[in-house]
C-alpha cells in the first residue's frame, strides 16, 4: 500500500482517503444510473467471453506444441 509518512497508516492520509471516498461515490452513481445499460450488454459480453476463453484457456493443453516428440503410453497405439 501507499504510505506517504513513515509510521502513519494509509487510511489516515487525507489525500488517499479523499480519493477512496471519491471512487466509491463515483462507482455507486455509475452503478445506480447505468445499471440498465450494463444488464442490456450482459448477453453480448457473455457471447464475447466464449471465444476469448477458447483462445486463452487452451494454452495448458499442449495443442500443437509437440515439436517432433513422440507420444508414449498405453493410449499411444503401441502394442506389447
Backbone bond lengths (Angstrom), bond angles and torsions (degrees), N, CA, C in turn:
res aa  C-N    CA-C-N  psi(-1)  N-CA   C-N-CA  omega(-1)  CA-C   N-CA-C  phi
1 X - - - 1.442 - - 1.520 110.08 -
2 X 1.290 113.81 165.73 1.457 120.01 179.74 1.522 108.92 -82.40
3 X 1.297 116.26 129.20 1.455 121.40 177.88 1.514 107.38 -130.91
4 X 1.334 116.12 103.58 1.461 119.44 -175.26 1.517 112.49 -78.65
5 X 1.328 117.63 -30.07 1.462 121.71 179.78 1.522 108.79 -123.59
6 X 1.321 117.32 128.48 1.461 118.52 177.96 1.527 111.25 -60.79
7 X 1.328 116.13 134.41 1.446 121.24 179.23 1.519 114.36 85.81
8 X 1.319 118.09 -5.56 1.464 122.00 -179.78 1.523 108.76 -110.27
9 X 1.357 119.49 124.10 1.462 120.52 179.91 1.531 111.80 -65.68
10 X 1.312 115.68 154.68 1.473 120.10 -174.00 1.517 111.99 -66.06
11 X 1.343 118.53 -27.96 1.461 119.38 -177.34 1.536 112.29 -77.43
12 X 1.314 116.73 -8.26 1.468 120.54 177.03 1.529 111.51 -94.70
13 X 1.314 118.18 -5.28 1.456 122.09 178.03 1.528 108.04 -81.31
14 X 1.312 117.72 125.40 1.455 122.71 -174.74 1.517 113.84 -62.46
15 X 1.328 118.14 -40.78 1.459 120.87 -177.40 1.530 111.27 -67.93
16 X 1.307 117.19 -41.92 1.465 120.39 -179.43 1.521 110.21 -70.65
17 X 1.312 117.84 -41.53 1.459 121.11 177.51 1.527 110.78 -62.35
18 X 1.319 117.58 -40.11 1.466 121.37 176.94 1.524 110.75 -63.01
19 X 1.314 117.83 -42.64 1.464 121.18 179.60 1.524 110.99 -65.18
20 X 1.328 118.29 -40.70 1.463 121.66 179.64 1.526 110.55 -64.80
21 X 1.333 117.11 -44.00 1.464 120.76 178.58 1.525 110.11 -64.71
22 X 1.317 117.80 -42.53 1.467 121.41 178.59 1.522 110.89 -60.59
23 X 1.322 117.73 -44.76 1.464 120.87 179.15 1.525 111.74 -65.76
24 X 1.323 117.33 -36.59 1.463 120.09 178.47 1.528 111.17 -66.81
25 X 1.324 117.16 -44.33 1.466 120.81 179.05 1.526 110.31 -65.96
26 X 1.311 117.36 -42.84 1.470 120.96 178.24 1.525 110.56 -62.22
27 X 1.309 117.49 -43.53 1.465 120.71 177.93 1.513 112.31 -62.64
28 X 1.331 117.02 -39.66 1.462 120.20 178.18 1.527 110.86 -62.69
29 X 1.330 117.34 -47.54 1.460 119.58 -178.10 1.520 112.03 -68.90
30 X 1.318 117.93 -35.27 1.474 119.38 174.98 1.523 110.22 -62.85
31 X 1.322 117.17 -42.50 1.459 121.03 178.66 1.530 110.67 -65.03
32 X 1.323 116.94 -45.49 1.462 120.82 -175.16 1.536 111.78 -68.33
33 X 1.308 117.77 -39.11 1.464 120.88 -174.84 1.522 113.63 -88.36
34 X 1.304 118.14 -25.49 1.463 120.32 -173.51 1.521 112.71 -118.24
35 X 1.319 117.37 19.16 1.461 121.27 -179.78 1.532 111.38 -60.63
36 X 1.328 117.67 -40.40 1.470 121.14 -179.00 1.526 110.49 -64.00
37 X 1.320 116.87 -38.08 1.469 120.10 178.11 1.527 110.86 -66.11
38 X 1.329 116.28 -41.02 1.465 119.82 179.77 1.519 111.23 -65.17
39 X 1.335 116.88 -44.77 1.462 119.70 -179.82 1.521 111.12 -69.23
40 X 1.326 118.39 -29.81 1.461 121.40 177.34 1.522 112.23 -69.25
41 X 1.326 116.49 -31.59 1.462 120.59 -179.49 1.522 112.75 -88.26
42 X 1.325 117.80 -8.98 1.459 121.09 -175.90 1.526 114.12 -58.55
43 X 1.342 121.07 -44.76 1.475 118.93 178.08 1.525 113.02 -60.65
44 X 1.326 116.16 -37.45 1.464 119.05 178.81 1.523 111.62 -69.96
45 X 1.317 116.92 -35.90 1.460 120.16 177.02 1.528 111.27 -66.49
46 X 1.320 117.00 -37.06 1.466 119.99 176.52 1.525 111.22 -66.42
47 X 1.335 116.54 -40.02 1.466 119.24 177.06 1.520 111.51 -66.16
48 X 1.321 117.65 -35.93 1.458 121.20 177.26 1.523 110.97 -70.36
49 X 1.305 116.23 -29.95 1.464 120.37 -178.66 1.529 112.18 -67.79
50 X 1.329 118.05 -30.70 1.469 121.06 -177.51 1.538 112.46 -60.65
51 X 1.344 119.86 -54.82 1.471 117.46 179.14 1.526 112.92 -67.29
52 X 1.321 117.48 -31.49 1.458 118.94 178.17 1.526 111.25 -66.26
53 X 1.325 116.78 -41.19 1.460 119.45 176.41 1.520 110.40 -65.05
54 X 1.321 117.64 -37.78 1.453 120.55 178.88 1.526 110.68 -62.99
55 X 1.325 116.86 -41.84 1.466 120.02 -179.26 1.524 112.38 -69.25
56 X 1.319 116.84 -44.72 1.455 119.60 -171.23 1.518 114.38 -90.91
57 X 1.306 119.04 -20.16 1.454 119.55 -174.76 1.523 113.15 -98.21
58 X 1.311 118.61 -3.32 1.451 120.38 176.79 1.526 112.23 -90.34
59 X 1.293 119.28 5.00 1.452 122.24 -178.53 1.514 113.72 -65.28
60 X 1.309 118.51 -30.65 1.449 121.46 -177.06 1.511 114.59 -85.37
61 X 1.334 118.37 -3.71 1.454 120.55 -176.97 1.523 112.91 -87.43
62 X 1.302 118.50 -13.73 1.451 120.92 179.22 1.511 114.07 77.90
63 X 1.304 118.51 26.52 1.455 121.60 178.44 1.524 109.59 -67.68
64 X 1.301 116.40 118.23 1.453 121.06 176.32 1.508 114.56 75.54
65 X 1.303 119.22 17.97 1.460 121.55 -177.38 1.526 111.74 -116.05
66 X 1.307 117.12 35.97 1.476 118.84 -177.49 1.511 111.69 -85.19
67 X 1.305 118.87 -38.83 1.459 124.13 177.14 1.524 112.53 51.27
68 X 1.317 116.40 50.57 1.450 120.72 174.34 1.509 115.38 84.58
69 X 1.293 119.23 0.49 1.457 120.64 178.07 1.518 109.77 -75.58
70 X 1.313 115.05 145.72 1.460 119.11 176.57 1.510 108.50 -95.51
71 X 1.289 115.30 148.21 1.447 121.09 -178.90 1.519 109.62 -89.92
72 X 1.301 116.29 130.38 1.461 120.30 -179.60 1.517 108.77 -123.28
73 X 1.279 115.27 147.83 1.458 120.30 177.59 1.517 110.49 141.18
74 X 1.317 116.92 178.78 1.460 120.39 -175.26 1.532 113.12 -68.70
75 X 1.321 118.69 -24.61 1.457 120.01 -179.10 1.526 113.48 -96.82
76 X 1.320 117.19 8.82 1.462 120.87 -177.74 1.517 113.09 -85.30
77 X 1.310 118.38 1.50 1.445 120.70 178.69 1.525 114.43 86.32
78 X 1.315 117.44 12.87 1.458 120.72 179.55 1.534 108.65 -81.43
79 X 1.322 115.07 143.08 1.457 119.72 176.74 1.515 109.32 -111.00
80 X 1.328 115.52 137.71 1.463 120.20 179.93 1.499 110.86 -93.76
